[in-house]
Amino acid sequence: MRLLAAVALVAVPSIASADAEAKEAFRVGLQAFRANEFDTAARSFEEAHARDPRPETAFSIAQANRLQYVRDRMPWRLARAVQLYRDYLDALPKGPRAKDASDRVLELEAILKELRQRGELTPYAPPLRTEIVVGADVDTAQVTIDGAPSQLWNPVAVTPGAHEIVVAAPGFEIVRRRVQITEGRFLPVDVALVAKPGTLGVRGSREATLYIDGRAIGELPEQARIEAGSHFVSVTARGRKTWNREIVIGRDQALTLAPSLEPTTQRRASTWVFIGAGVVAATAGIAGVSAYAAHRDADRLDAKRLALEATPADLAAYNGRIEDVDRRTTLGLGLGLGALAIGMVGAGLYWFDRPSPGARITPVISTQTAGVAVRF
């Protein structure tokens, strides 16, 4: 007797519009199958198939029974598998798993023939036990049913009526769920665990602003709760280069960042412009002081002229000082206006130096399109 026991994937049906209980049962079956709990997988798939009969689900039941036969050698599993492989082929003769189903039928029929000759083949009869089985995508989850410890994908015998299920896993919120079960039913319960968010703390100047995935969070220092996974973090401040990082934060993890913001080229330029404005303003001040000194000399010479004490040299010097006053005053005013204009340029460079959060470019590839997504 031979049996190919290589693990093949189940067929995953599209059950977007199917009965909610069928979808839940199928998810539990798929989880159990991946965990090599083939008996639980087969029974869960049977529950899904009973509520929403699809050829893909029939194929999955057949796969689970075929693999479980390797463990428990119950002949009815092979008969059930052949029946459901044929159901799949009747419904989807050109389906994606049609060749697998045909190969399995040929393989298993030879074994069934031998079992019939030995009188070991008995009719398939689904077990009638009142049981709950709990599944979850997190294989480290801890389960209790009515306070009693249990395990994922391990059927638990219960009495008909209401029961409370609690599922907990490190880094996930505790889930409590109350279910009703009737006599003789096998009830798969899929529990969706929600990951606890991480905590991101960012230290820095109060003038800086924190962005997470392009959304402004607030001024630093800031502490934010964000979902576990990959995030794009930016810190901006006037006159500073934008600080960008791609981070990965775990479930319930606390992560602290202390970004160092370097001055922008524009901020450095504004500093030099301010220095230049200061130099020009200082030169204008010197010109103003010099004009004032020339004005005082002119007043002194004018007093001598009015007192008829001025010599021809004094009169010539007086005329020269009047020209010095006019020239130096004009120079001082020109330099002062120039300093003001340069200062305004510096102020503009300073004030409008507001960098935006960085952009994250992510490749996008699908069956219908290809390109990049730019996230600001």
C-alpha positions, 0 to 999 in steps of 0.5 A, a space after each residue: 500500500 502506498 500513499 503520497 503524503 506530500 503536503 499540498 496547499 488547500 484551495 482557497 475559495 472566494 467567499 466575500 459574499 458567503 455566509 459569515 459562519 462559513 467564512 469563519 469556519 474556513 479560516 479556522 480550517 485554513 489555520 489548522 491546515 497550516 499548523 498540520 492539524 489536519 483532522 481539525 482542518 477537515 472538520 472545519 472545512 466540512 462546517 464551511 462546506 455545509 453552509 456554503 458548498 463550493 468546489 474549492 472547499 470540497 478540494 480542501 476537505 479532501 486534502 485534509 482527510 488525505 493527509 490525516 489518513 497518514 496519521 490515523 489510517 481511518 479508511 473512510 477518510 480516503 473514500 471521503 477524499 475521493 468523493 470530494 476530489 470528484 466533486 471538485 472536478 465535476 464543478 471545475 474540470 479546468 480549475 487551478 487544482 484540477 490536475 492535483 485532484 485527478 492525480 489524487 483520485 488515481 492514487 487513492 482509488 488503488 488504495 481503496 480497492 485494496 481496502 475493499 478487498 480486505 473488508 476494511 472500508 466502512 461508510 463515512 459518518 461524520 462525528 456527532 459531538 458537541 465541540 468548540 475549536 478556536 483558531 487565530 492567526 497568532 499561533 502563540 495565542 493562549 485560549 481559555 473556554 469558560 475559564 479552562 485552558 485550551 489550545 488553538 485548533 484543539 476541539 473541546 467538548 462542551 455542553 449545549 448553550 452559551 460559552 465564553 472564550 478568551 484569547 490572549 497573546 503577547 503584544 495583542 489586546 485580549 479578546 473575549 467572545 461569547 458563543 452559542 452552540 447547539 447539541 451535536 454541533 462542531 463550532 469553529 470560532 475564529 478570533 481576530 487578535 488586534 495588535 497593541 500599538 507601539 509608543 514613539 517618543 521624539 525628543 528635540 526643540 519645541 520649535 520642531 514639528 513631528 510628522 508620522 506618515 505625512 501627518 502632523 502630530 505636534 511640536 517636540 517633545 512628542 509621544 505618540 501611540 502608533 500601530 505596529 509596523 513600518 512608518 515614515 517619520 519626519 521632523 521639521 523646523 524653520 531653518 533646519 534640514 528635514 530629518 527623515 527616518 523609516 522605522 519599524 516599531 513592534 507591538 507594544 514597543 516603546 521607541 525613543 528618537 532624538 533627531 539632530 537637525 542640521 541648519 539649511 543652506 538657506 539658514 546659513 545664507 541668511 546668517 551671512 546676509 545679516 552679517 553683511 547688513 550689519 557691516 553696511 549699517 556700521 559703515 553708514 553709522 561711520 558716515 553719519 558720525 563723520 557728517 556730524 563732525 563736518 557739520 560741527 566744523 562748519 558751524 565753528 567756521 561760520 561763527 568766526 565768519 559772522 564775527 568778522 574774524 574769519 580769514 580767507 583760509 577759514 572761508 575756504 575751509 567752511 565751504 569744503 566742510 559744507 560739501 563734506 556734510 552733504 556728501 557724507 550725509 548722502 553716503 550715510 543715508 544710502 548705506 543705511 537704506 542699503 543695510 535695511 534692504 539687505 536686512 529685509 532679504 536676510 529676514 525673508 531668507 530666515 522667515 520663509 525657510 520652512 522645510 516640508 516633511 520628506 517624501 517616501 517613494 514606494 514601488 507599486 506592482 499589481 496585475 493591472 499596473 506598475 509604478 511608484 507611490 509618493 507619500 508626503 
